[in-house]
């Protein structure tokens, strides 16, 4: 019996191709939660001030009752604009995901001065090149009124349908979810913005961002705005990681090894 490598080769490469196409490379599940119940902030978060904030002593915080409580955020120069703090956690790139954050605010913690609070709290997602994919939260951008809820996904954004409809004291559960190409922003479990098709890349970092605008009230010279207390509660992120190139390489290697074994068996049979 004569062995023909030319005749056998196409079938072997066809076998390898079929193996590589049908073998499933499983993307691993991912989960990260923080209940803020410890005495200090988890090392999973990197804390940094916005550019205009001082390098040190840019915020006043405490940990109590399973919450990170932010009492104040300061600016280098009064009236110079938004001062802010970003709590960021880098994650393994995710395709599908669900991120959630619970926070509360008290813009009435200075008696009789509720109208002067100016602040913003948001959950922000960024992709592998650092671009903002989506955000959702509360914004109170001026001294004469209470705040609005807001959400953005890519180029789409939305604010409260009724302007300035949020109370001076309240709490939100905010969520950002993506399944396939569709992304949804939720407020207290209710969808407020849905984008059916997105091309925003993989999720690579999550941020909790808190801002304070140090401005003067136009109707009361010498009376600056203040930062109402913000409490950060439960955070969670779950999703599906992007398959690593090494996983794909393992699949290909497995196919080639099987091809080699089959080739050796055929050669043995041909000799016999």
N, C-alpha and C positions, 0 to 999 in steps of 0.2 A: 504494500500500500504506500503510495507516494503522498507526502505532505506538501500542500501548496499554501505558502504564506500569503501570496497575493490574493488567493481566494478567501482566505480566512480573515485577513486584516479588516476589510469593510464591516464584517459582522461583529468583530470585536470592538471596533470603534463605535459602531451602532449601539452595542451593549453598554459601553461606557457612557455614551450620550444619554441613553435612556436612564441609566442609573443616576446620573447627575441631575437629570430633570425631575425624576420621581422622588429622589431622596429628599426628605424634608429637613431643612436647616431651621431649627426652632429658635425664634427670638425669645430671649429670657424675659420673664415678668420682672417688673421693678416696683418697689414701694418705699416710700419715705414719709414718716409721720413725725409730728412734734406737737406735744400737748403743752409745752412751755411750763412744765410742772416742777422743773428742777430749781435749785437755788441760783443758778447762773444760766446764761444763754448757751444753747448747744453749740459745740464746735462745728457742727454741720453748716452753720451760717457764717458768712463773712460780712462784717459790718463796715460800712464806709459812708462818710458824709458826702453830700453833693459838693460841687466845686467851690461854691461860695461860703461853705461852712468852715469854721476853724479846724485845724488838724486835731485838736484835743478838746475835750469838754464841750462837744457840740450837741449833746443831748443829755437829758436827765431821765433815768429809768429805774424801775424796781421790778422784782419778780415776786408775785404774791397771788394766792388763790388760783394757781394753775394758769397764770397769765403773765405776759410781758407787758408792763404798764409804762407807757411813754408819757412823761409829765411835761416835757418841754423840749423844743428844738430851737437852737439859736443860730443867728447869722453873724458874720464878721462885722457888718456895718448895717445898722438899722435902716429900714426902708430900701435896702438894696435888692430885694427880690426874694424868691423862694429859697428857703434853706430846707435841706432834706437829709434823710438817712435811708440807706438802702441795706436791707438784709438779703443777702444773695446766697444761693446754694447751687453749685454746678452739679449736673447729673449726667449719667450715661445717656447719650442721645436717644430720644423716644419718638416713636411714630404715633401710635394712638396713646392717649393719656387722659387723665382726669385729675384736675388740681382744685383744691377747695381750701378756703380760709374763713375763719370766723373772727370778727373784730367788733368792737364797740367804741363809741365816742361820747364825750361829754363836753359839748360846747357851751354848757350852762354852768360850768364849775366856777365862774367868777360872777357872783350875784349881780343881777341887773345889767350885765355886760354881754349877754348872749350874742347880740348883733355884731360884736367885734371879733368873733373867732374867724380865723381864716386858715384852712388846713385841707389836706388831702391824704387819703389812705387808699392804696391799691395793691392788687395782686398782679404781677407783671411776668409774662413769659417771653423768653428770648431764644432765638435759634442758634445754630452752631457758628454763625458769623457775627452774632451780637445784635442782630436786628430784633426789634420788638415784634412779636407775633400777635400778642393779644394782651389786654388788661381789663380789669373790672374793679370798681370800688366806689368810694364817696369823694366828691369834691365840693369844697365850700370856698369859692374863690373870691368872695368879696364880703365886706364888713356889714353891708346893709340887709342881708338876708341869710336864711339857712341854706343848707347844701343840696346837691343833686346826686343821684346815683348815675353812673356812667359805665360804658363798656366800649371796647374797640377790638376789632379783629381785622388784621391787615389794614386796608384802607377804609374799612367800614367802621363807623362809630355811632353811638347813640347816647343821649342824655335823657333825664327824666321827662316823661311826656307832659307832666305838670311842673313848670319851673319852680325850683326852690321848695320842693314838697317834702323834704326830709326833716324830721324833728331835730331839735337841738341836742337831744340825748337819744341814742338808739343803738342798734346792733344790726349787722349784716352777716349772712352766710353767702359768700361769693364763690362761684365755680366757673372754671373754664375747661371744656371738654372737647376732644377731637376723636372722631371715629372715621377712618378713611379720609376723604377729602373735606368732610363737613366739620365745622367748629361751632360750638354753642357757648354763649356766656349766660350764666344764671344768677339771679338775685333771689335769695331765700327760696331756692329750688325752682323758681319760675324763670323760663327762658325770656331774656330781654333783647338778645341779639343772636341771630343765626345766619351763618354764611355757608351755603350749601357746598361750595367748592373753593378750596384754598390751596395755594402752592407756596407755603411759608417755610418749608424745610422741617428738620427735626428739632424737637424741643431739647435745649441744652442747658438752660438755667432758669431758675424761678427766683423771683424777688418779691419781698414785701417792702413797699416803699411808702414812707410817711413824710409829708412835707408841711412846712409852715411858712406863710407869707408874713413878713414883718413890714406892715404898712401903717400909715396914719389914717385915722378916720377923717374924711373930708369935712364932716359936719362938726367935728369936735377936735380942733387942733390941739396937739399934745397928748391925745389919747390913742396909743398904738393898739393894733390888733393883738390878740393873744392866741395861744395854742391851747385848744381844749384837750383834755386828757384822752389818749387813745389806748385801748387795751387789745393786745393781740392774743387770740385764743388758739383753738385747734387748727393745725395745718396738716394737709395730707396730699400726697401725690402718688399716683399709681399709673402704670403704663406698660408698654411693650418696647423693649430695646430694639435698636436696629441690628440685624445680624452682622457680626464682624466678618471682615474678609478672611480671617483665619478659619472661621467655620466653613466658609465656602471652599477654602483650600483643602480642608480635611475631607470634604465630600469628594472632591476631585481625586485626591490621593487614594481614597478608598476604592474609587472606581478603577483607577490605574492598577492597583494591587490585585483586584479581582481579575482584571484583564490579563495580568501577568500569570496568575495561577491557572487560568483557563488555557492560556497559550502553552504553558508547560505541560498540561494534561494532554492537549491535542498533539504536541510533539511526541510525547511518550507513546500515545496510541498509534501515531504514524510509524514510529520505529518498530513497534510490535507487528 
